[in-house]
Amino acid sequence: MANWSKTLSFELAPFAITVNNILPGSTQTGRIESIIHTRAQKSGRAPEEIRQEMIDEVPAGRMADASEVAAAVAFLASPAASYINGVNLPVDGGRTGSL
């Protein structure tokens, strides 16, 4: 997906269309709750323990709120980001280990 969107960003740039990816990390949503509970059931551990392990992987020390991911999307869709094209933007509290 990342390579395809980079190619697409080259193709659409002459038309003032930008193509960027948001790479969300663990975000407080119903889906993450489902993942936590499934892992807890499979491992026989408490959901709180699974959640804390996930949080411990994030340098920011917490999961994102969905509004934080939405803010990144809104920024990239705004005129302020009109010259940003072909990027993969991690919104993950610093968890991604490389550029």
N, C-alpha and C positions, 0 to 999 in steps of 0.2 A: 504494500500500500504506500509506504513512504517513497519508494522509487517511482511508482506510477504518479504520485502527486507531484513529485519534483519534475518529472517530464511534462506533466500537464501545466505546471507553473511556467515553464519555458514557452509552451505553445500558446497560452492564454495571455501572457504579459503584454503583447502588443495591443490587446484589446482592453487594457486597464483592468484585467481580472486577475486577482491574486488567488493562489492556492496554498494553503498552509494546513498543517496538522496540529491538533491539540493532543497531547499524550497525557491523559489524566492518570494520576496515581490512585491510591486508595481514597475513595470519596464516600462520605457518609450518605449512603442511599439504601433503598430496600434491597438492591442486589448485593451489596457488601454484607448486609445483615444475613441474607440467605447463605452466602459463602461461608461466613463465620459459623453459622449454626450447622451447616452441613459438615464442615471440618470438625466441629466439636462432637457431633454425633459419631462420625467415623473414627475419631481418635479416643472417644470416651473422656475428653477433657472439657472443662468449663468454657463457655463462649467468651467470657471475660479474658481468659488466658490466651485464647486464639487472637482476640482483638488486640491485646497488649503486645503479642509477638509481632503482629502486623504494624502496629504503631512504632515499635522499637526499630523497625527497618527504615523509618523515615527520619532524616536528620532534624526536621522541624518538630518532631515529637508528637505529632497528631495527624489525624486524617483530615482531608480537605472537606469543606462544606461545599455542596453543589454550586452555591452561588459564586465561589471562588473560581471554579472551572468556567462557569458561565461568563464571568467577568473577562477572562482571557479570550473567550470566543467573541464577546462583544467588542473588545478592543481590536482584535484582528479584523473584524467586520467593519470597523469604523474608518472614517477618512484619516484619522491620525496614524493608521497603519498602512496607508496606501502604498508605501515603498517597501513593505515587508512582504516578501514573496518566496515561496519554496522552502519554508522552514518547518521543522518539527519542534514544537514548543512543549517541553515537559511542564506539567502543572502538577507536581508531585512532592512538594516540600523538600526537594533536594535529593530524592532517592535515586534518580538516574545517575549512574556512575561515570558516564562518559558523554561527550558531546556527540 
